[in-house]
Amino acid sequence: MAKTSPTEFFNQVKAETAKVIWPTRRETVMTGVMVMIMTTILAVFFLAVDSFFEGVVHALLRLAQ
């Protein structure tokens, strides 16, 4: 395997970075908003599921007494 000099490495990194298509500010904000919305929806869903199972466990424990 050929060794790459530090200068050549940084030139390659610069060339690859120039090929990247960076998101616009609007795309970044919209993605952040969607992440927050989905996180909130999932948090509410898991709260509901957890509350349901908590109720089931409490009912079963009351039956065992």
CHARMM-style PDB file with segment names, atoms N, HN, CA, C and O in Angstrom:
ATOM      1  N   MET     1       0.839  -1.176   0.000  1.00  0.00      PROA
ATOM      2  CA  MET     1       0.000   0.000   0.000  1.00  0.00      PROA
ATOM      3  C   MET     1       0.887   1.244   0.000  1.00  0.00      PROA
ATOM      4  O   MET     1       1.808   1.359   0.809  1.00  0.00      PROA
ATOM      5  N   ALA     2       0.608   2.160  -0.900  1.00  0.00      PROA
ATOM      6  HN  ALA     2      -0.140   2.067  -1.557  1.00  0.00      PROA
ATOM      7  CA  ALA     2       1.433   3.360  -1.040  1.00  0.00      PROA
ATOM      8  C   ALA     2       1.170   4.318   0.118  1.00  0.00      PROA
ATOM      9  O   ALA     2       0.038   4.478   0.576  1.00  0.00      PROA
ATOM     10  N   LYS     3       2.239   4.942   0.572  1.00  0.00      PROA
ATOM     11  HN  LYS     3       3.158   4.812   0.200  1.00  0.00      PROA
ATOM     12  CA  LYS     3       2.118   5.934   1.635  1.00  0.00      PROA
ATOM     13  C   LYS     3       1.690   7.267   1.030  1.00  0.00      PROA
ATOM     14  O   LYS     3       2.102   7.632  -0.072  1.00  0.00      PROA
ATOM     15  N   THR     4       0.853   7.982   1.778  1.00  0.00      PROA
ATOM     16  HN  THR     4       0.518   7.686   2.673  1.00  0.00      PROA
ATOM     17  CA  THR     4       0.383   9.288   1.335  1.00  0.00      PROA
ATOM     18  C   THR     4       0.998  10.350   2.226  1.00  0.00      PROA
ATOM     19  O   THR     4       0.969  10.239   3.452  1.00  0.00      PROA
ATOM     20  N   SER     5       1.549  11.367   1.611  1.00  0.00      PROA
ATOM     21  HN  SER     5       1.573  11.457   0.616  1.00  0.00      PROA
ATOM     22  CA  SER     5       2.146  12.438   2.398  1.00  0.00      PROA
ATOM     23  C   SER     5       1.030  13.279   3.030  1.00  0.00      PROA
ATOM     24  O   SER     5      -0.091  13.310   2.523  1.00  0.00      PROA
ATOM     25  N   PRO     6       1.340  13.955   4.133  1.00  0.00      PROA
ATOM     26  CA  PRO     6       0.324  14.797   4.769  1.00  0.00      PROA
ATOM     27  C   PRO     6      -0.246  15.865   3.838  1.00  0.00      PROA
ATOM     28  O   PRO     6      -1.441  16.156   3.877  1.00  0.00      PROA
ATOM     29  N   THR     7       0.610  16.443   3.005  1.00  0.00      PROA
ATOM     30  HN  THR     7       1.581  16.207   2.973  1.00  0.00      PROA
ATOM     31  CA  THR     7       0.139  17.471   2.065  1.00  0.00      PROA
ATOM     32  C   THR     7      -0.827  16.876   1.059  1.00  0.00      PROA
ATOM     33  O   THR     7      -1.871  17.464   0.775  1.00  0.00      PROA
ATOM     34  N   GLU     8      -0.489  15.717   0.520  1.00  0.00      PROA
ATOM     35  HN  GLU     8       0.359  15.239   0.751  1.00  0.00      PROA
ATOM     36  CA  GLU     8      -1.367  15.058  -0.448  1.00  0.00      PROA
ATOM     37  C   GLU     8      -2.686  14.655   0.219  1.00  0.00      PROA
ATOM     38  O   GLU     8      -3.756  14.782  -0.375  1.00  0.00      PROA
ATOM     39  N   PHE     9      -2.595  14.171   1.452  1.00  0.00      PROA
ATOM     40  HN  PHE     9      -1.725  14.068   1.935  1.00  0.00      PROA
ATOM     41  CA  PHE     9      -3.793  13.796   2.186  1.00  0.00      PROA
ATOM     42  C   PHE     9      -4.733  14.985   2.346  1.00  0.00      PROA
ATOM     43  O   PHE     9      -5.927  14.866   2.069  1.00  0.00      PROA
ATOM     44  N   PHE    10      -4.218  16.124   2.786  1.00  0.00      PROA
ATOM     45  HN  PHE    10      -3.248  16.220   3.011  1.00  0.00      PROA
ATOM     46  CA  PHE    10      -5.055  17.307   2.981  1.00  0.00      PROA
ATOM     47  C   PHE    10      -5.619  17.817   1.656  1.00  0.00      PROA
ATOM     48  O   PHE    10      -6.743  18.317   1.618  1.00  0.00      PROA
ATOM     49  N   ASN    11      -4.861  17.697   0.578  1.00  0.00      PROA
ATOM     50  HN  ASN    11      -3.948  17.290   0.609  1.00  0.00      PROA
ATOM     51  CA  ASN    11      -5.390  18.081  -0.735  1.00  0.00      PROA
ATOM     52  C   ASN    11      -6.545  17.172  -1.137  1.00  0.00      PROA
ATOM     53  O   ASN    11      -7.535  17.636  -1.702  1.00  0.00      PROA
ATOM     54  N   GLN    12      -6.422  15.866  -0.846  1.00  0.00      PROA
ATOM     55  HN  GLN    12      -5.618  15.488  -0.387  1.00  0.00      PROA
ATOM     56  CA  GLN    12      -7.503  14.934  -1.147  1.00  0.00      PROA
ATOM     57  C   GLN    12      -8.739  15.229  -0.294  1.00  0.00      PROA
ATOM     58  O   GLN    12      -9.867  15.167  -0.784  1.00  0.00      PROA
ATOM     59  N   VAL    13      -8.522  15.546   0.972  1.00  0.00      PROA
ATOM     60  HN  VAL    13      -7.606  15.597   1.370  1.00  0.00      PROA
ATOM     61  CA  VAL    13      -9.635  15.893   1.852  1.00  0.00      PROA
ATOM     62  C   VAL    13     -10.338  17.143   1.336  1.00  0.00      PROA
ATOM     63  O   VAL    13     -11.568  17.197   1.314  1.00  0.00      PROA
ATOM     64  N   LYS    14      -9.578  18.136   0.926  1.00  0.00      PROA
ATOM     65  HN  LYS    14      -8.579  18.092   0.943  1.00  0.00      PROA
ATOM     66  CA  LYS    14     -10.149  19.381   0.398  1.00  0.00      PROA
ATOM     67  C   LYS    14     -10.962  19.096  -0.863  1.00  0.00      PROA
ATOM     68  O   LYS    14     -12.042  19.660  -1.041  1.00  0.00      PROA
ATOM     69  N   ALA    15     -10.455  18.224  -1.742  1.00  0.00      PROA
ATOM     70  HN  ALA    15      -9.579  17.765  -1.598  1.00  0.00      PROA
ATOM     71  CA  ALA    15     -11.162  17.880  -2.977  1.00  0.00      PROA
ATOM     72  C   ALA    15     -12.458  17.136  -2.673  1.00  0.00      PROA
ATOM     73  O   ALA    15     -13.482  17.400  -3.304  1.00  0.00      PROA
ATOM     74  N   GLU    16     -12.428  16.206  -1.712  1.00  0.00      PROA
ATOM     75  HN  GLU    16     -11.596  15.992  -1.200  1.00  0.00      PROA
ATOM     76  CA  GLU    16     -13.636  15.457  -1.354  1.00  0.00      PROA
ATOM     77  C   GLU    16     -14.665  16.356  -0.680  1.00  0.00      PROA
ATOM     78  O   GLU    16     -15.865  16.220  -0.919  1.00  0.00      PROA
ATOM     79  N   THR    17     -14.199  17.270   0.157  1.00  0.00      PROA
ATOM     80  HN  THR    17     -13.225  17.380   0.351  1.00  0.00      PROA
ATOM     81  CA  THR    17     -15.106  18.194   0.834  1.00  0.00      PROA
ATOM     82  C   THR    17     -15.806  19.107  -0.172  1.00  0.00      PROA
ATOM     83  O   THR    17     -16.961  19.478   0.032  1.00  0.00      PROA
ATOM     84  N   ALA    18     -15.122  19.469  -1.246  1.00  0.00      PROA
ATOM     85  HN  ALA    18     -14.183  19.167  -1.412  1.00  0.00      PROA
ATOM     86  CA  ALA    18     -15.725  20.317  -2.279  1.00  0.00      PROA
ATOM     87  C   ALA    18     -16.851  19.594  -3.005  1.00  0.00      PROA
ATOM     88  O   ALA    18     -17.730  20.243  -3.570  1.00  0.00      PROA
ATOM     89  N   LYS    19     -16.844  18.247  -3.003  1.00  0.00      PROA
ATOM     90  HN  LYS    19     -16.129  17.719  -2.543  1.00  0.00      PROA
ATOM     91  CA  LYS    19     -17.884  17.463  -3.678  1.00  0.00      PROA
ATOM     92  C   LYS    19     -19.161  17.332  -2.849  1.00  0.00      PROA
ATOM     93  O   LYS    19     -20.209  16.952  -3.371  1.00  0.00      PROA
ATOM     94  N   VAL    20     -19.070  17.650  -1.551  1.00  0.00      PROA
ATOM     95  HN  VAL    20     -18.219  17.960  -1.127  1.00  0.00      PROA
ATOM     96  CA  VAL    20     -20.217  17.486  -0.662  1.00  0.00      PROA
ATOM     97  C   VAL    20     -21.289  18.514  -1.008  1.00  0.00      PROA
ATOM     98  O   VAL    20     -20.997  19.690  -1.224  1.00  0.00      PROA
ATOM     99  N   ILE    21     -22.531  18.050  -1.057  1.00  0.00      PROA
ATOM    100  HN  ILE    21     -22.769  17.094  -0.882  1.00  0.00      PROA
ATOM    101  CA  ILE    21     -23.657  18.967  -1.262  1.00  0.00      PROA
ATOM    102  C   ILE    21     -24.229  19.274   0.111  1.00  0.00      PROA
ATOM    103  O   ILE    21     -24.934  18.452   0.696  1.00  0.00      PROA
ATOM    104  N   TRP    22     -23.926  20.450   0.620  1.00  0.00      PROA
ATOM    105  HN  TRP    22     -23.353  21.118   0.145  1.00  0.00      PROA
ATOM    106  CA  TRP    22     -24.347  20.829   1.956  1.00  0.00      PROA
ATOM    107  C   TRP    22     -25.811  21.257   1.931  1.00  0.00      PROA
ATOM    108  O   TRP    22     -26.252  21.883   0.967  1.00  0.00      PROA
ATOM    109  N   PRO    23     -26.577  20.924   2.988  1.00  0.00      PROA
ATOM    110  CA  PRO    23     -27.985  21.338   3.027  1.00  0.00      PROA
ATOM    111  C   PRO    23     -28.096  22.848   3.220  1.00  0.00      PROA
ATOM    112  O   PRO    23     -27.224  23.496   3.798  1.00  0.00      PROA
ATOM    113  N   THR    24     -29.205  23.378   2.711  1.00  0.00      PROA
ATOM    114  HN  THR    24     -29.914  22.852   2.241  1.00  0.00      PROA
ATOM    115  CA  THR    24     -29.448  24.809   2.901  1.00  0.00      PROA
ATOM    116  C   THR    24     -29.907  25.047   4.328  1.00  0.00      PROA
ATOM    117  O   THR    24     -30.220  24.107   5.059  1.00  0.00      PROA
ATOM    118  N   ARG    25     -29.943  26.307   4.713  1.00  0.00      PROA
ATOM    119  HN  ARG    25     -29.689  27.071   4.119  1.00  0.00      PROA
ATOM    120  CA  ARG    25     -30.407  26.660   6.057  1.00  0.00      PROA
ATOM    121  C   ARG    25     -31.850  26.198   6.245  1.00  0.00      PROA
ATOM    122  O   ARG    25     -32.201  25.675   7.302  1.00  0.00      PROA
ATOM    123  N   ARG    26     -32.682  26.387   5.227  1.00  0.00      PROA
ATOM    124  HN  ARG    26     -32.397  26.812   4.368  1.00  0.00      PROA
ATOM    125  CA  ARG    26     -34.095  25.985   5.308  1.00  0.00      PROA
ATOM    126  C   ARG    26     -34.217  24.473   5.496  1.00  0.00      PROA
ATOM    127  O   ARG    26     -35.016  24.015   6.312  1.00  0.00      PROA
ATOM    128  N   GLU    27     -33.431  23.696   4.749  1.00  0.00      PROA
ATOM    129  HN  GLU    27     -32.782  24.068   4.086  1.00  0.00      PROA
ATOM    130  CA  GLU    27     -33.470  22.236   4.887  1.00  0.00      PROA
ATOM    131  C   GLU    27     -33.046  21.806   6.288  1.00  0.00      PROA
ATOM    132  O   GLU    27     -33.633  20.890   6.866  1.00  0.00      PROA
ATOM    133  N   THR    28     -32.040  22.460   6.824  1.00  0.00      PROA
ATOM    134  HN  THR    28     -31.563  23.203   6.355  1.00  0.00      PROA
ATOM    135  CA  THR    28     -31.560  22.129   8.164  1.00  0.00      PROA
ATOM    136  C   THR    28     -32.623  22.438   9.209  1.00  0.00      PROA
ATOM    137  O   THR    28     -32.861  21.632  10.108  1.00  0.00      PROA
ATOM    138  N   VAL    29     -33.261  23.596   9.097  1.00  0.00      PROA
ATOM    139  HN  VAL    29     -33.068  24.251   8.366  1.00  0.00      PROA
ATOM    140  CA  VAL    29     -34.310  23.976  10.052  1.00  0.00      PROA
ATOM    141  C   VAL    29     -35.497  23.014   9.939  1.00  0.00      PROA
ATOM    142  O   VAL    29     -36.026  22.564  10.955  1.00  0.00      PROA
ATOM    143  N   MET    30     -35.918  22.695   8.705  1.00  0.00      PROA
ATOM    144  HN  MET    30     -35.488  23.061   7.879  1.00  0.00      PROA
ATOM    145  CA  MET    30     -37.054  21.788   8.517  1.00  0.00      PROA
ATOM    146  C   MET    30     -36.742  20.397   9.082  1.00  0.00      PROA
ATOM    147  O   MET    30     -37.609  19.767   9.689  1.00  0.00      PROA
ATOM    148  N   THR    31     -35.538  19.928   8.892  1.00  0.00      PROA
ATOM    149  HN  THR    31     -34.834  20.440   8.399  1.00  0.00      PROA
ATOM    150  CA  THR    31     -35.146  18.631   9.440  1.00  0.00      PROA
ATOM    151  C   THR    31     -35.170  18.672  10.962  1.00  0.00      PROA
ATOM    152  O   THR    31     -35.637  17.727  11.598  1.00  0.00      PROA
ATOM    153  N   GLY    32     -34.678  19.740  11.546  1.00  0.00      PROA
ATOM    154  HN  GLY    32     -34.298  20.508  11.029  1.00  0.00      PROA
ATOM    155  CA  GLY    32     -34.699  19.885  13.007  1.00  0.00      PROA
ATOM    156  C   GLY    32     -36.106  19.917  13.555  1.00  0.00      PROA
ATOM    157  O   GLY    32     -36.387  19.308  14.587  1.00  0.00      PROA
ATOM    158  N   VAL    33     -37.003  20.629  12.869  1.00  0.00      PROA
ATOM    159  HN  VAL    33     -36.774  21.124  12.030  1.00  0.00      PROA
ATOM    160  CA  VAL    33     -38.408  20.690  13.296  1.00  0.00      PROA
ATOM    161  C   VAL    33     -39.047  19.309  13.208  1.00  0.00      PROA
ATOM    162  O   VAL    33     -39.769  18.903  14.118  1.00  0.00      PROA
ATOM    163  N   MET    34     -38.788  18.588  12.125  1.00  0.00      PROA
ATOM    164  HN  MET    34     -38.201  18.918  11.386  1.00  0.00      PROA
ATOM    165  CA  MET    34     -39.355  17.242  11.972  1.00  0.00      PROA
ATOM    166  C   MET    34     -38.832  16.301  13.055  1.00  0.00      PROA
ATOM    167  O   MET    34     -39.584  15.470  13.564  1.00  0.00      PROA
ATOM    168  N   VAL    35     -37.571  16.421  13.406  1.00  0.00      PROA
ATOM    169  HN  VAL    35     -36.960  17.096  12.992  1.00  0.00      PROA
ATOM    170  CA  VAL    35     -37.011  15.593  14.479  1.00  0.00      PROA
ATOM    171  C   VAL    35     -37.717  15.895  15.795  1.00  0.00      PROA
ATOM    172  O   VAL    35     -38.063  14.973  16.535  1.00  0.00      PROA
ATOM    173  N   MET    36     -37.934  17.161  16.093  1.00  0.00      PROA
ATOM    174  HN  MET    36     -37.653  17.909  15.492  1.00  0.00      PROA
ATOM    175  CA  MET    36     -38.624  17.529  17.334  1.00  0.00      PROA
ATOM    176  C   MET    36     -40.060  17.006  17.348  1.00  0.00      PROA
ATOM    177  O   MET    36     -40.526  16.508  18.373  1.00  0.00      PROA
ATOM    178  N   ILE    37     -40.771  17.117  16.210  1.00  0.00      PROA
ATOM    179  HN  ILE    37     -40.392  17.522  15.377  1.00  0.00      PROA
ATOM    180  CA  ILE    37     -42.149  16.630  16.128  1.00  0.00      PROA
ATOM    181  C   ILE    37     -42.189  15.120  16.334  1.00  0.00      PROA
ATOM    182  O   ILE    37     -42.993  14.623  17.123  1.00  0.00      PROA
ATOM    183  N   MET    38     -41.332  14.389  15.632  1.00  0.00      PROA
ATOM    184  HN  MET    38     -40.679  14.792  14.991  1.00  0.00      PROA
ATOM    185  CA  MET    38     -41.318  12.932  15.757  1.00  0.00      PROA
ATOM    186  C   MET    38     -40.917  12.501  17.166  1.00  0.00      PROA
ATOM    187  O   MET    38     -41.460  11.528  17.690  1.00  0.00      PROA
ATOM    188  N   THR    39     -39.977  13.208  17.784  1.00  0.00      PROA
ATOM    189  HN  THR    39     -39.536  13.999  17.358  1.00  0.00      PROA
ATOM    190  CA  THR    39     -39.573  12.889  19.148  1.00  0.00      PROA
ATOM    191  C   THR    39     -40.734  13.085  20.112  1.00  0.00      PROA
ATOM    192  O   THR    39     -40.941  12.269  21.010  1.00  0.00      PROA
ATOM    193  N   THR    40     -41.490  14.159  19.934  1.00  0.00      PROA
ATOM    194  HN  THR    40     -41.322  14.822  19.204  1.00  0.00      PROA
ATOM    195  CA  THR    40     -42.646  14.420  20.791  1.00  0.00      PROA
ATOM    196  C   THR    40     -43.717  13.354  20.597  1.00  0.00      PROA
ATOM    197  O   THR    40     -44.278  12.855  21.573  1.00  0.00      PROA
ATOM    198  N   ILE    41     -44.007  12.998  19.336  1.00  0.00      PROA
ATOM    199  HN  ILE    41     -43.552  13.403  18.544  1.00  0.00      PROA
ATOM    200  CA  ILE    41     -45.006  11.967  19.059  1.00  0.00      PROA
ATOM    201  C   ILE    41     -44.598  10.640  19.695  1.00  0.00      PROA
ATOM    202  O   ILE    41     -45.418   9.971  20.323  1.00  0.00      PROA
ATOM    203  N   LEU    42     -43.334  10.263  19.532  1.00  0.00      PROA
ATOM    204  HN  LEU    42     -42.668  10.806  19.022  1.00  0.00      PROA
ATOM    205  CA  LEU    42     -42.863   9.004  20.120  1.00  0.00      PROA
ATOM    206  C   LEU    42     -42.883   9.050  21.647  1.00  0.00      PROA
ATOM    207  O   LEU    42     -43.195   8.045  22.286  1.00  0.00      PROA
ATOM    208  N   ALA    43     -42.560  10.183  22.234  1.00  0.00      PROA
ATOM    209  HN  ALA    43     -42.306  11.000  21.715  1.00  0.00      PROA
ATOM    210  CA  ALA    43     -42.594  10.311  23.692  1.00  0.00      PROA
ATOM    211  C   ALA    43     -44.012  10.121  24.211  1.00  0.00      PROA
ATOM    212  O   ALA    43     -44.220   9.430  25.207  1.00  0.00      PROA
ATOM    213  N   VAL    44     -44.992  10.730  23.544  1.00  0.00      PROA
ATOM    214  HN  VAL    44     -44.823  11.292  22.734  1.00  0.00      PROA
ATOM    215  CA  VAL    44     -46.390  10.577  23.950  1.00  0.00      PROA
ATOM    216  C   VAL    44     -46.843   9.127  23.761  1.00  0.00      PROA
ATOM    217  O   VAL    44     -47.543   8.582  24.614  1.00  0.00      PROA
ATOM    218  N   PHE    45     -46.451   8.507  22.659  1.00  0.00      PROA
ATOM    219  HN  PHE    45     -45.882   8.950  21.966  1.00  0.00      PROA
ATOM    220  CA  PHE    45     -46.806   7.116  22.405  1.00  0.00      PROA
ATOM    221  C   PHE    45     -46.258   6.205  23.498  1.00  0.00      PROA
ATOM    222  O   PHE    45     -46.988   5.378  24.044  1.00  0.00      PROA
ATOM    223  N   PHE    46     -44.967   6.354  23.819  1.00  0.00      PROA
ATOM    224  HN  PHE    46     -44.373   7.025  23.375  1.00  0.00      PROA
ATOM    225  CA  PHE    46     -44.367   5.497  24.834  1.00  0.00      PROA
ATOM    226  C   PHE    46     -44.924   5.789  26.225  1.00  0.00      PROA
ATOM    227  O   PHE    46     -44.996   4.885  27.057  1.00  0.00      PROA
ATOM    228  N   LEU    47     -45.319   7.031  26.493  1.00  0.00      PROA
ATOM    229  HN  LEU    47     -45.260   7.765  25.817  1.00  0.00      PROA
ATOM    230  CA  LEU    47     -45.983   7.354  27.746  1.00  0.00      PROA
ATOM    231  C   LEU    47     -47.305   6.601  27.841  1.00  0.00      PROA
ATOM    232  O   LEU    47     -47.632   6.037  28.886  1.00  0.00      PROA
ATOM    233  N   ALA    48     -48.062   6.592  26.751  1.00  0.00      PROA
ATOM    234  HN  ALA    48     -47.797   7.049  25.902  1.00  0.00      PROA
ATOM    235  CA  ALA    48     -49.352   5.887  26.738  1.00  0.00      PROA
ATOM    236  C   ALA    48     -49.151   4.384  26.919  1.00  0.00      PROA
ATOM    237  O   ALA    48     -49.858   3.758  27.709  1.00  0.00      PROA
ATOM    238  N   VAL    49     -48.211   3.808  26.207  1.00  0.00      PROA
ATOM    239  HN  VAL    49     -47.637   4.317  25.565  1.00  0.00      PROA
ATOM    240  CA  VAL    49     -47.943   2.367  26.326  1.00  0.00      PROA
ATOM    241  C   VAL    49     -47.482   2.027  27.741  1.00  0.00      PROA
ATOM    242  O   VAL    49     -47.939   1.046  28.328  1.00  0.00      PROA
ATOM    243  N   ASP    50     -46.588   2.828  28.281  1.00  0.00      PROA
ATOM    244  HN  ASP    50     -46.217   3.625  27.805  1.00  0.00      PROA
ATOM    245  CA  ASP    50     -46.084   2.589  29.630  1.00  0.00      PROA
ATOM    246  C   ASP    50     -47.207   2.712  30.660  1.00  0.00      PROA
ATOM    247  O   ASP    50     -47.290   1.902  31.583  1.00  0.00      PROA
ATOM    248  N   SER    51     -48.064   3.711  30.510  1.00  0.00      PROA
ATOM    249  HN  SER    51     -47.996   4.369  29.760  1.00  0.00      PROA
ATOM    250  CA  SER    51     -49.193   3.885  31.432  1.00  0.00      PROA
ATOM    251  C   SER    51     -50.148   2.696  31.343  1.00  0.00      PROA
ATOM    252  O   SER    51     -50.646   2.224  32.365  1.00  0.00      PROA
ATOM    253  N   PHE    52     -50.405   2.214  30.143  1.00  0.00      PROA
ATOM    254  HN  PHE    52     -50.001   2.596  29.313  1.00  0.00      PROA
ATOM    255  CA  PHE    52     -51.276   1.050  29.960  1.00  0.00      PROA
ATOM    256  C   PHE    52     -50.704  -0.164  30.689  1.00  0.00      PROA
ATOM    257  O   PHE    52     -51.415  -0.827  31.444  1.00  0.00      PROA
ATOM    258  N   PHE    53     -49.426  -0.454  30.466  1.00  0.00      PROA
ATOM    259  HN  PHE    53     -48.848   0.085  29.853  1.00  0.00      PROA
ATOM    260  CA  PHE    53     -48.822  -1.620  31.112  1.00  0.00      PROA
ATOM    261  C   PHE    53     -48.730  -1.441  32.632  1.00  0.00      PROA
ATOM    262  O   PHE    53     -48.848  -2.410  33.383  1.00  0.00      PROA
ATOM    263  N   GLU    54     -48.521  -0.208  33.077  1.00  0.00      PROA
ATOM    264  HN  GLU    54     -48.425   0.579  32.467  1.00  0.00      PROA
ATOM    265  CA  GLU    54     -48.521   0.049  34.510  1.00  0.00      PROA
ATOM    266  C   GLU    54     -49.886  -0.286  35.100  1.00  0.00      PROA
ATOM    267  O   GLU    54     -49.971  -0.898  36.165  1.00  0.00      PROA
ATOM    268  N   GLY    55     -50.944   0.111  34.418  1.00  0.00      PROA
ATOM    269  HN  GLY    55     -50.875   0.608  33.554  1.00  0.00      PROA
ATOM    270  CA  GLY    55     -52.298  -0.213  34.879  1.00  0.00      PROA
ATOM    271  C   GLY    55     -52.545  -1.711  34.903  1.00  0.00      PROA
ATOM    272  O   GLY    55     -53.156  -2.219  35.843  1.00  0.00      PROA
ATOM    273  N   VAL    56     -52.083  -2.423  33.891  1.00  0.00      PROA
ATOM    274  HN  VAL    56     -51.586  -2.009  33.127  1.00  0.00      PROA
ATOM    275  CA  VAL    56     -52.239  -3.880  33.837  1.00  0.00      PROA
ATOM    276  C   VAL    56     -51.502  -4.532  34.999  1.00  0.00      PROA
ATOM    277  O   VAL    56     -52.046  -5.421  35.654  1.00  0.00      PROA
ATOM    278  N   VAL    57     -50.293  -4.110  35.259  1.00  0.00      PROA
ATOM    279  HN  VAL    57     -49.850  -3.388  34.727  1.00  0.00      PROA
ATOM    280  CA  VAL    57     -49.506  -4.688  36.355  1.00  0.00      PROA
ATOM    281  C   VAL    57     -50.176  -4.406  37.695  1.00  0.00      PROA
ATOM    282  O   VAL    57     -50.255  -5.296  38.541  1.00  0.00      PROA
ATOM    283  N   HSD    58     -50.660  -3.179  37.903  1.00  0.00      PROA
ATOM    284  HN  HSD    58     -50.596  -2.455  37.215  1.00  0.00      PROA
ATOM    285  CA  HSD    58     -51.344  -2.853  39.152  1.00  0.00      PROA
ATOM    286  C   HSD    58     -52.598  -3.686  39.321  1.00  0.00      PROA
ATOM    287  O   HSD    58     -52.890  -4.150  40.423  1.00  0.00      PROA
ATOM    288  N   ALA    59     -53.343  -3.882  38.247  1.00  0.00      PROA
ATOM    289  HN  ALA    59     -53.106  -3.505  37.352  1.00  0.00      PROA
ATOM    290  CA  ALA    59     -54.560  -4.721  38.315  1.00  0.00      PROA
ATOM    291  C   ALA    59     -54.193  -6.153  38.677  1.00  0.00      PROA
ATOM    292  O   ALA    59     -54.853  -6.769  39.513  1.00  0.00      PROA
ATOM    293  N   LEU    60     -53.154  -6.682  38.060  1.00  0.00      PROA
ATOM    294  HN  LEU    60     -52.617  -6.181  37.381  1.00  0.00      PROA
ATOM    295  CA  LEU    60     -52.740  -8.048  38.373  1.00  0.00      PROA
ATOM    296  C   LEU    60     -52.244  -8.177  39.818  1.00  0.00      PROA
ATOM    297  O   LEU    60     -52.504  -9.179  40.484  1.00  0.00      PROA
ATOM    298  N   LEU    61     -51.532  -7.161  40.288  1.00  0.00      PROA
ATOM    299  HN  LEU    61     -51.320  -6.347  39.747  1.00  0.00      PROA
ATOM    300  CA  LEU    61     -51.051  -7.199  41.672  1.00  0.00      PROA
ATOM    301  C   LEU    61     -52.199  -7.108  42.663  1.00  0.00      PROA
ATOM    302  O   LEU    61     -52.144  -7.737  43.720  1.00  0.00      PROA
ATOM    303  N   ARG    62     -53.248  -6.334  42.347  1.00  0.00      PROA
ATOM    304  HN  ARG    62     -53.292  -5.823  41.489  1.00  0.00      PROA
ATOM    305  CA  ARG    62     -54.426  -6.252  43.209  1.00  0.00      PROA
ATOM    306  C   ARG    62     -55.138  -7.603  43.268  1.00  0.00      PROA
ATOM    307  O   ARG    62     -55.660  -7.985  44.315  1.00  0.00      PROA
ATOM    308  N   LEU    63     -55.159  -8.323  42.151  1.00  0.00      PROA
ATOM    309  HN  LEU    63     -54.734  -8.013  41.300  1.00  0.00      PROA
ATOM    310  CA  LEU    63     -55.778  -9.645  42.117  1.00  0.00      PROA
ATOM    311  C   LEU    63     -54.992 -10.645  42.959  1.00  0.00      PROA
ATOM    312  O   LEU    63     -55.577 -11.574  43.516  1.00  0.00      PROA
ATOM    313  N   ALA    64     -53.696 -10.472  43.058  1.00  0.00      PROA
ATOM    314  HN  ALA    64     -53.221  -9.718  42.606  1.00  0.00      PROA
ATOM    315  CA  ALA    64     -52.843 -11.413  43.778  1.00  0.00      PROA
ATOM    316  C   ALA    64     -52.951 -11.233  45.286  1.00  0.00      PROA
ATOM    317  O   ALA    64     -52.547 -12.124  46.033  1.00  0.00      PROA
ATOM    318  N   GLN    65     -53.478 -10.121  45.752  1.00  0.00      PROA
ATOM    319  HN  GLN    65     -53.806  -9.397  45.146  1.00  0.00      PROA
ATOM    320  CA  GLN    65     -53.553  -9.877  47.199  1.00  0.00      PROA
ATOM    321  C   GLN    65     -54.708 -10.577  47.826  1.00  0.00      PROA
ATOM    322  OT1 GLN    65     -54.910 -10.473  49.036  1.00  0.00      PROA
TER     323      GLN     65
END
